[in-house]
């Protein structure tokens, strides 16, 4: 039997592996569709680093699958160097404590 969930999980794992900084978000960086996604993008833009995004509104299977993949119920979700970091609240906290910059630098240098 065809297992769509397994294929989605494999696709997500590949996306996470292929991108040093990846944000699963609602909308796009230029047109975020929720305030939390907007705030998360703004943090990474302020750092001046390249990042990739996946618009979960365009891909309902990914929207549900990423919640299973990370065991985290909300969007946005940020991955750095293949590791799930958290949602907007955690990103904001790490940024304020100047810990996010170190994670990003380490990822981009690896």
Residue frames as a rotation matrix with the C-alpha (Angstrom) as fourth column:
UNK 1
0.572 0.820 0.000 0.00
0.820 -0.572 0.000 0.00
0.000 0.000 -1.000 0.00
UNK 2
-0.086 -0.560 0.824 1.20
0.508 -0.736 -0.447 3.51
0.857 0.380 0.348 -0.83
UNK 3
0.264 0.096 -0.960 2.20
0.955 -0.163 0.246 5.38
-0.133 -0.982 -0.135 2.35
UNK 4
0.497 0.006 0.868 1.86
0.412 -0.881 -0.230 9.12
0.763 0.472 -0.440 1.75
UNK 5
0.983 -0.099 0.153 2.91
-0.182 -0.492 0.851 9.99
-0.009 -0.865 -0.502 5.33
UNK 6
0.478 -0.856 0.197 6.21
0.529 0.460 0.713 8.14
-0.701 -0.237 0.673 4.95
UNK 7
0.107 -0.418 0.902 6.95
0.953 -0.215 -0.213 9.93
0.283 0.883 0.375 1.67
UNK 8
0.738 0.204 0.643 6.21
0.081 -0.973 0.216 13.32
0.670 -0.107 -0.735 3.25
UNK 9
0.900 -0.435 0.021 8.50
-0.040 -0.035 0.999 12.52
-0.434 -0.900 -0.049 6.17
UNK 10
0.204 -0.843 0.497 11.27
0.864 0.394 0.314 11.57
-0.460 0.366 0.809 3.74
UNK 11
0.284 -0.024 0.959 10.74
0.704 -0.673 -0.226 14.79
0.651 0.739 -0.174 1.77
UNK 12
0.942 0.081 0.326 10.90
-0.152 -0.763 0.628 16.88
0.300 -0.641 -0.706 4.96
UNK 13
0.668 -0.742 0.055 14.06
0.311 0.346 0.885 15.09
-0.676 -0.574 0.462 6.10
UNK 14
0.075 -0.627 0.776 15.65
0.997 0.055 -0.052 15.86
-0.010 0.777 0.629 2.73
UNK 15
0.564 0.197 0.802 14.66
0.329 -0.944 0.001 19.53
0.757 0.264 -0.598 2.90
UNK 16
0.977 -0.190 0.092 16.13
-0.155 -0.349 0.924 19.82
-0.144 -0.918 -0.370 6.40
UNK 17
0.389 -0.875 0.287 19.38
0.622 0.480 0.618 18.14
-0.679 -0.062 0.731 5.27
UNK 18
0.112 -0.328 0.938 19.69
0.978 -0.128 -0.162 20.25
0.174 0.936 0.307 2.12
UNK 19
0.408 0.141 0.902 19.38
0.192 -0.979 0.066 23.68
0.893 0.146 -0.427 3.78
UNK 20
-0.641 -0.729 -0.238 21.66
0.439 -0.094 -0.894 25.20
0.629 -0.678 0.380 6.43
UNK 21
-0.859 0.475 -0.191 18.82
-0.090 -0.507 -0.857 27.43
-0.504 -0.719 0.478 7.65
UNK 22
-0.750 0.661 0.011 15.26
0.261 0.281 0.924 26.42
0.608 0.696 -0.383 6.86
UNK 23
-0.816 0.575 0.059 12.02
-0.365 -0.434 -0.824 28.02
-0.448 -0.694 0.564 8.00
UNK 24
-0.613 0.780 0.127 8.69
0.716 0.480 0.507 26.26
0.335 0.402 -0.852 7.61
UNK 25
-0.868 0.229 -0.441 6.30
0.034 -0.858 -0.512 29.18
-0.496 -0.460 0.737 7.56
UNK 26
0.175 0.942 0.285 2.87
0.789 0.038 -0.613 30.40
-0.588 0.333 -0.737 6.55
UNK 27
0.954 0.159 -0.255 3.38
-0.033 -0.787 -0.616 32.42
-0.299 0.596 -0.745 3.39
UNK 28
0.463 -0.830 0.310 6.64
0.741 0.171 -0.649 33.60
0.486 0.530 0.695 1.89
UNK 29
-0.340 -0.661 -0.669 9.36
0.901 -0.433 -0.030 35.92
-0.270 -0.613 0.743 3.21
UNK 30
-0.978 -0.050 0.205 7.99
0.130 -0.906 0.403 38.74
0.165 0.421 0.892 1.07
UNK 31
-0.249 0.950 0.190 4.37
-0.671 -0.310 0.674 37.95
0.699 0.041 0.714 1.92
UNK 32
-0.979 -0.094 -0.181 4.12
0.066 0.696 -0.715 36.21
0.193 -0.712 -0.675 5.28
UNK 33
-0.236 0.971 -0.019 0.59
-0.092 -0.003 0.996 35.13
0.967 0.237 0.090 6.14
UNK 34
0.722 0.454 -0.523 0.91
0.528 0.127 0.840 35.26
0.448 -0.882 -0.148 9.93
UNK 35
0.805 -0.353 0.477 2.62
-0.485 -0.855 0.186 37.53
0.342 -0.381 -0.859 12.41
UNK 36
0.650 -0.582 0.489 4.79
-0.215 0.476 0.853 34.78
-0.729 -0.660 0.185 13.87
UNK 37
0.484 -0.464 0.742 6.14
0.838 0.491 -0.239 33.84
-0.254 0.737 0.627 10.44
UNK 38
0.744 -0.171 0.646 6.78
0.198 -0.867 -0.457 37.52
0.639 0.468 -0.611 9.73
UNK 39
0.808 -0.414 0.420 8.66
-0.584 -0.466 0.664 38.00
-0.080 -0.782 -0.618 13.02
UNK 40
0.570 -0.603 0.558 10.80
0.255 0.775 0.578 34.91
-0.781 -0.188 0.595 12.44
UNK 41
0.517 -0.344 0.784 11.77
0.835 0.002 -0.550 36.02
0.187 0.939 0.288 8.92
UNK 42
0.838 -0.165 0.521 12.64
-0.147 -0.986 -0.077 39.48
0.526 -0.012 -0.850 10.23
UNK 43
0.735 -0.610 0.295 15.12
-0.283 0.119 0.952 37.99
-0.616 -0.783 -0.085 12.71
UNK 44
0.275 -0.662 0.697 17.00
0.694 0.638 0.333 36.14
-0.665 0.393 0.635 9.98
UNK 45
0.603 -0.049 0.796 16.87
0.639 -0.568 -0.519 39.14
0.478 0.821 -0.311 7.65
UNK 46
0.925 -0.254 0.282 18.36
-0.360 -0.820 0.444 41.29
0.118 -0.512 -0.851 10.42
UNK 47
0.485 -0.782 0.392 21.22
0.029 0.462 0.886 38.80
-0.874 -0.418 0.247 10.70
UNK 48
0.353 -0.308 -0.884 21.86
-0.867 -0.462 -0.185 39.21
-0.351 0.832 -0.430 6.97
UNK 49
-0.648 -0.582 0.492 22.19
-0.408 0.810 0.421 35.48
-0.644 0.072 -0.762 6.35
UNK 50
-0.536 0.462 -0.707 20.80
-0.685 0.252 0.684 33.29
0.494 0.850 0.182 3.59
UNK 51
-0.670 0.389 0.633 17.88
-0.291 0.647 -0.705 31.08
-0.683 -0.656 -0.320 4.53
UNK 52
-0.864 0.449 -0.229 15.38
-0.046 0.382 0.923 28.87
0.502 0.808 -0.309 2.76
UNK 53
-0.559 0.754 0.345 11.66
-0.664 -0.159 -0.731 28.68
-0.496 -0.637 0.590 3.40
UNK 54
-0.874 0.485 -0.008 8.81
0.389 0.711 0.586 26.29
0.290 0.509 -0.810 2.77
UNK 55
-0.630 0.746 0.217 5.33
-0.759 -0.650 0.031 27.78
0.165 -0.145 0.976 2.53
UNK 56
-0.942 0.253 0.221 3.16
0.139 0.892 -0.431 25.26
-0.306 -0.375 -0.875 4.37
UNK 57
-0.113 0.946 -0.305 -0.01
-0.363 -0.325 -0.873 26.96
-0.925 0.012 0.380 3.10
UNK 58
0.037 0.053 -0.998 0.86
-0.999 0.010 -0.036 25.75
0.008 0.999 0.053 -0.40
UNK 59
-0.394 -0.296 -0.870 1.54
-0.369 0.918 -0.145 22.21
0.842 0.264 -0.471 0.80
UNK 60
0.413 0.672 0.615 -1.02
-0.828 -0.004 0.560 20.85
0.379 -0.741 0.555 3.28
UNK 61
0.820 -0.162 -0.549 0.78
0.228 0.972 0.054 17.49
0.525 -0.169 0.834 3.50
UNK 62
-0.281 -0.959 0.035 3.97
0.462 -0.167 -0.871 19.28
0.841 -0.228 0.490 4.55
UNK 63
-0.190 0.278 0.942 2.01
-0.633 -0.768 0.099 21.48
0.751 -0.577 0.321 6.95
UNK 64
0.812 0.514 0.277 0.78
-0.549 0.514 0.659 18.43
0.196 -0.687 0.699 8.83
UNK 65
0.733 -0.545 -0.407 3.90
0.400 0.829 -0.390 16.35
0.550 0.124 0.826 8.24
UNK 66
-0.201 -0.866 0.458 6.29
-0.023 -0.463 -0.886 18.90
0.979 -0.188 0.073 9.74
UNK 67
0.211 0.362 0.908 4.34
-0.905 -0.278 0.321 18.82
0.369 -0.890 0.269 12.99
UNK 68
0.994 0.106 -0.007 4.83
-0.100 0.956 0.277 15.06
0.036 -0.275 0.961 13.13
UNK 69
0.464 -0.885 -0.035 8.48
0.378 0.234 -0.896 15.31
0.801 0.402 0.443 12.06
UNK 70
-0.418 -0.673 0.611 9.41
-0.184 -0.595 -0.782 17.75
0.890 -0.439 0.125 14.83
UNK 71
-0.165 0.514 -0.842 6.80
0.894 0.438 0.092 16.74
0.416 -0.738 -0.532 17.38
UNK 72
-0.845 -0.083 -0.529 6.03
0.292 -0.900 -0.325 20.48
-0.449 -0.429 0.784 17.58
UNK 73
-0.134 0.947 0.292 2.44
0.831 0.268 -0.487 21.66
-0.540 0.177 -0.823 17.03
UNK 74
0.643 0.470 -0.605 2.92
0.213 -0.868 -0.449 25.15
-0.736 0.160 -0.658 15.60
UNK 75
0.125 -0.530 0.839 4.28
0.967 -0.122 -0.222 26.97
0.220 0.839 0.497 12.57
UNK 76
0.551 -0.636 -0.540 6.78
-0.634 0.101 -0.767 28.56
0.542 0.765 -0.347 11.97
UNK 77
0.874 -0.440 0.205 9.46
0.185 0.693 0.697 26.00
-0.449 -0.571 0.687 12.65
UNK 78
0.628 -0.737 -0.250 13.16
-0.762 -0.518 -0.389 26.71
0.157 0.435 -0.887 12.25
UNK 79
0.863 -0.479 0.160 15.90
0.442 0.870 0.221 24.22
-0.244 -0.120 0.962 11.47
UNK 80
0.637 -0.754 -0.158 19.56
-0.771 -0.621 -0.143 25.15
0.010 0.213 -0.977 11.60
UNK 81
-0.406 -0.879 -0.252 22.20
-0.891 0.441 -0.104 22.74
0.203 0.182 -0.962 10.35
UNK 82
-0.439 0.304 -0.846 19.68
-0.143 0.905 0.400 19.90
0.887 0.297 -0.354 10.34
UNK 83
-0.797 0.104 -0.595 18.55
0.592 0.336 -0.733 20.49
0.124 -0.936 -0.329 13.92
UNK 84
0.219 0.928 0.302 15.09
0.610 -0.371 0.700 21.62
0.762 0.031 -0.647 14.98
UNK 85
-0.829 -0.531 0.173 15.55
0.253 -0.634 -0.731 24.85
0.498 -0.562 0.660 16.94
UNK 86
-0.544 0.715 -0.439 11.94
0.620 -0.011 -0.785 25.82
-0.566 -0.699 -0.437 17.63
UNK 87
0.280 0.760 0.587 9.23
0.944 -0.330 -0.023 28.28
0.176 0.560 -0.809 16.75
UNK 88
0.270 -0.127 0.954 9.09
0.263 -0.944 -0.200 32.05
0.926 0.305 -0.221 16.80
UNK 89
0.940 0.139 0.313 9.14
-0.239 -0.388 0.890 32.35
0.245 -0.911 -0.332 20.59
UNK 90
0.665 -0.744 0.062 12.35
0.511 0.514 0.689 30.35
-0.545 -0.427 0.722 20.89
UNK 91
0.121 -0.610 0.783 13.96
0.921 -0.226 -0.318 32.14
0.372 0.759 0.534 17.94
UNK 92
0.558 0.144 0.817 13.15
-0.003 -0.985 0.175 35.52
0.830 -0.100 -0.549 19.50
UNK 93
0.974 -0.179 0.141 14.57
-0.141 0.015 0.990 34.42
-0.180 -0.984 -0.011 22.85
UNK 94
0.422 -0.863 0.278 17.77
0.815 0.496 0.299 33.05
-0.396 0.100 0.913 21.32
UNK 95
0.188 -0.300 0.935 18.16
0.695 -0.632 -0.343 36.22
0.694 0.714 0.090 19.27
UNK 96
0.787 0.179 0.590 17.71
-0.211 -0.821 0.531 38.48
0.579 -0.543 -0.608 22.30
UNK 97
0.842 -0.499 0.203 20.29
-0.067 0.277 0.958 36.45
-0.535 -0.821 0.200 24.24
UNK 98
0.380 -0.673 -0.635 22.61
-0.920 -0.347 -0.182 36.64
-0.098 0.653 -0.751 21.19
UNK 99
-0.211 -0.384 0.899 22.76
-0.316 0.897 0.309 32.84
-0.925 -0.219 -0.311 21.02
UNK 100
0.736 0.557 0.384 21.06
0.199 0.365 -0.909 32.57
-0.647 0.746 0.158 17.63
UNK 101
0.720 -0.518 -0.462 23.90
-0.694 -0.552 -0.463 34.41
-0.015 0.654 -0.757 15.93
UNK 102
-0.287 -0.871 0.399 26.39
-0.835 0.431 0.341 31.76
-0.469 -0.236 -0.851 17.13
UNK 103
0.043 0.392 0.919 24.18
0.123 0.911 -0.394 28.92
-0.992 0.129 -0.009 15.88
UNK 104
0.932 0.358 -0.065 23.81
0.013 -0.212 -0.977 30.58
-0.363 0.909 -0.202 12.49
UNK 105
0.401 -0.864 -0.304 27.54
-0.913 -0.403 -0.059 31.33
-0.072 0.301 -0.951 12.18
UNK 106
-0.364 -0.532 0.765 28.47
-0.529 0.794 0.300 27.75
-0.766 -0.296 -0.570 13.08
UNK 107
0.363 0.607 0.707 25.99
0.281 0.652 -0.704 26.36
-0.888 0.454 0.067 10.57
UNK 108
0.970 0.051 -0.236 27.16
-0.190 -0.439 -0.878 28.57
-0.148 0.897 -0.417 7.72
UNK 109
0.154 -0.986 -0.068 30.82
-0.982 -0.160 0.103 27.76
-0.112 0.051 -0.992 8.42
UNK 110
-0.083 -0.174 0.981 30.24
-0.340 0.930 0.136 23.98
-0.937 -0.322 -0.137 8.46
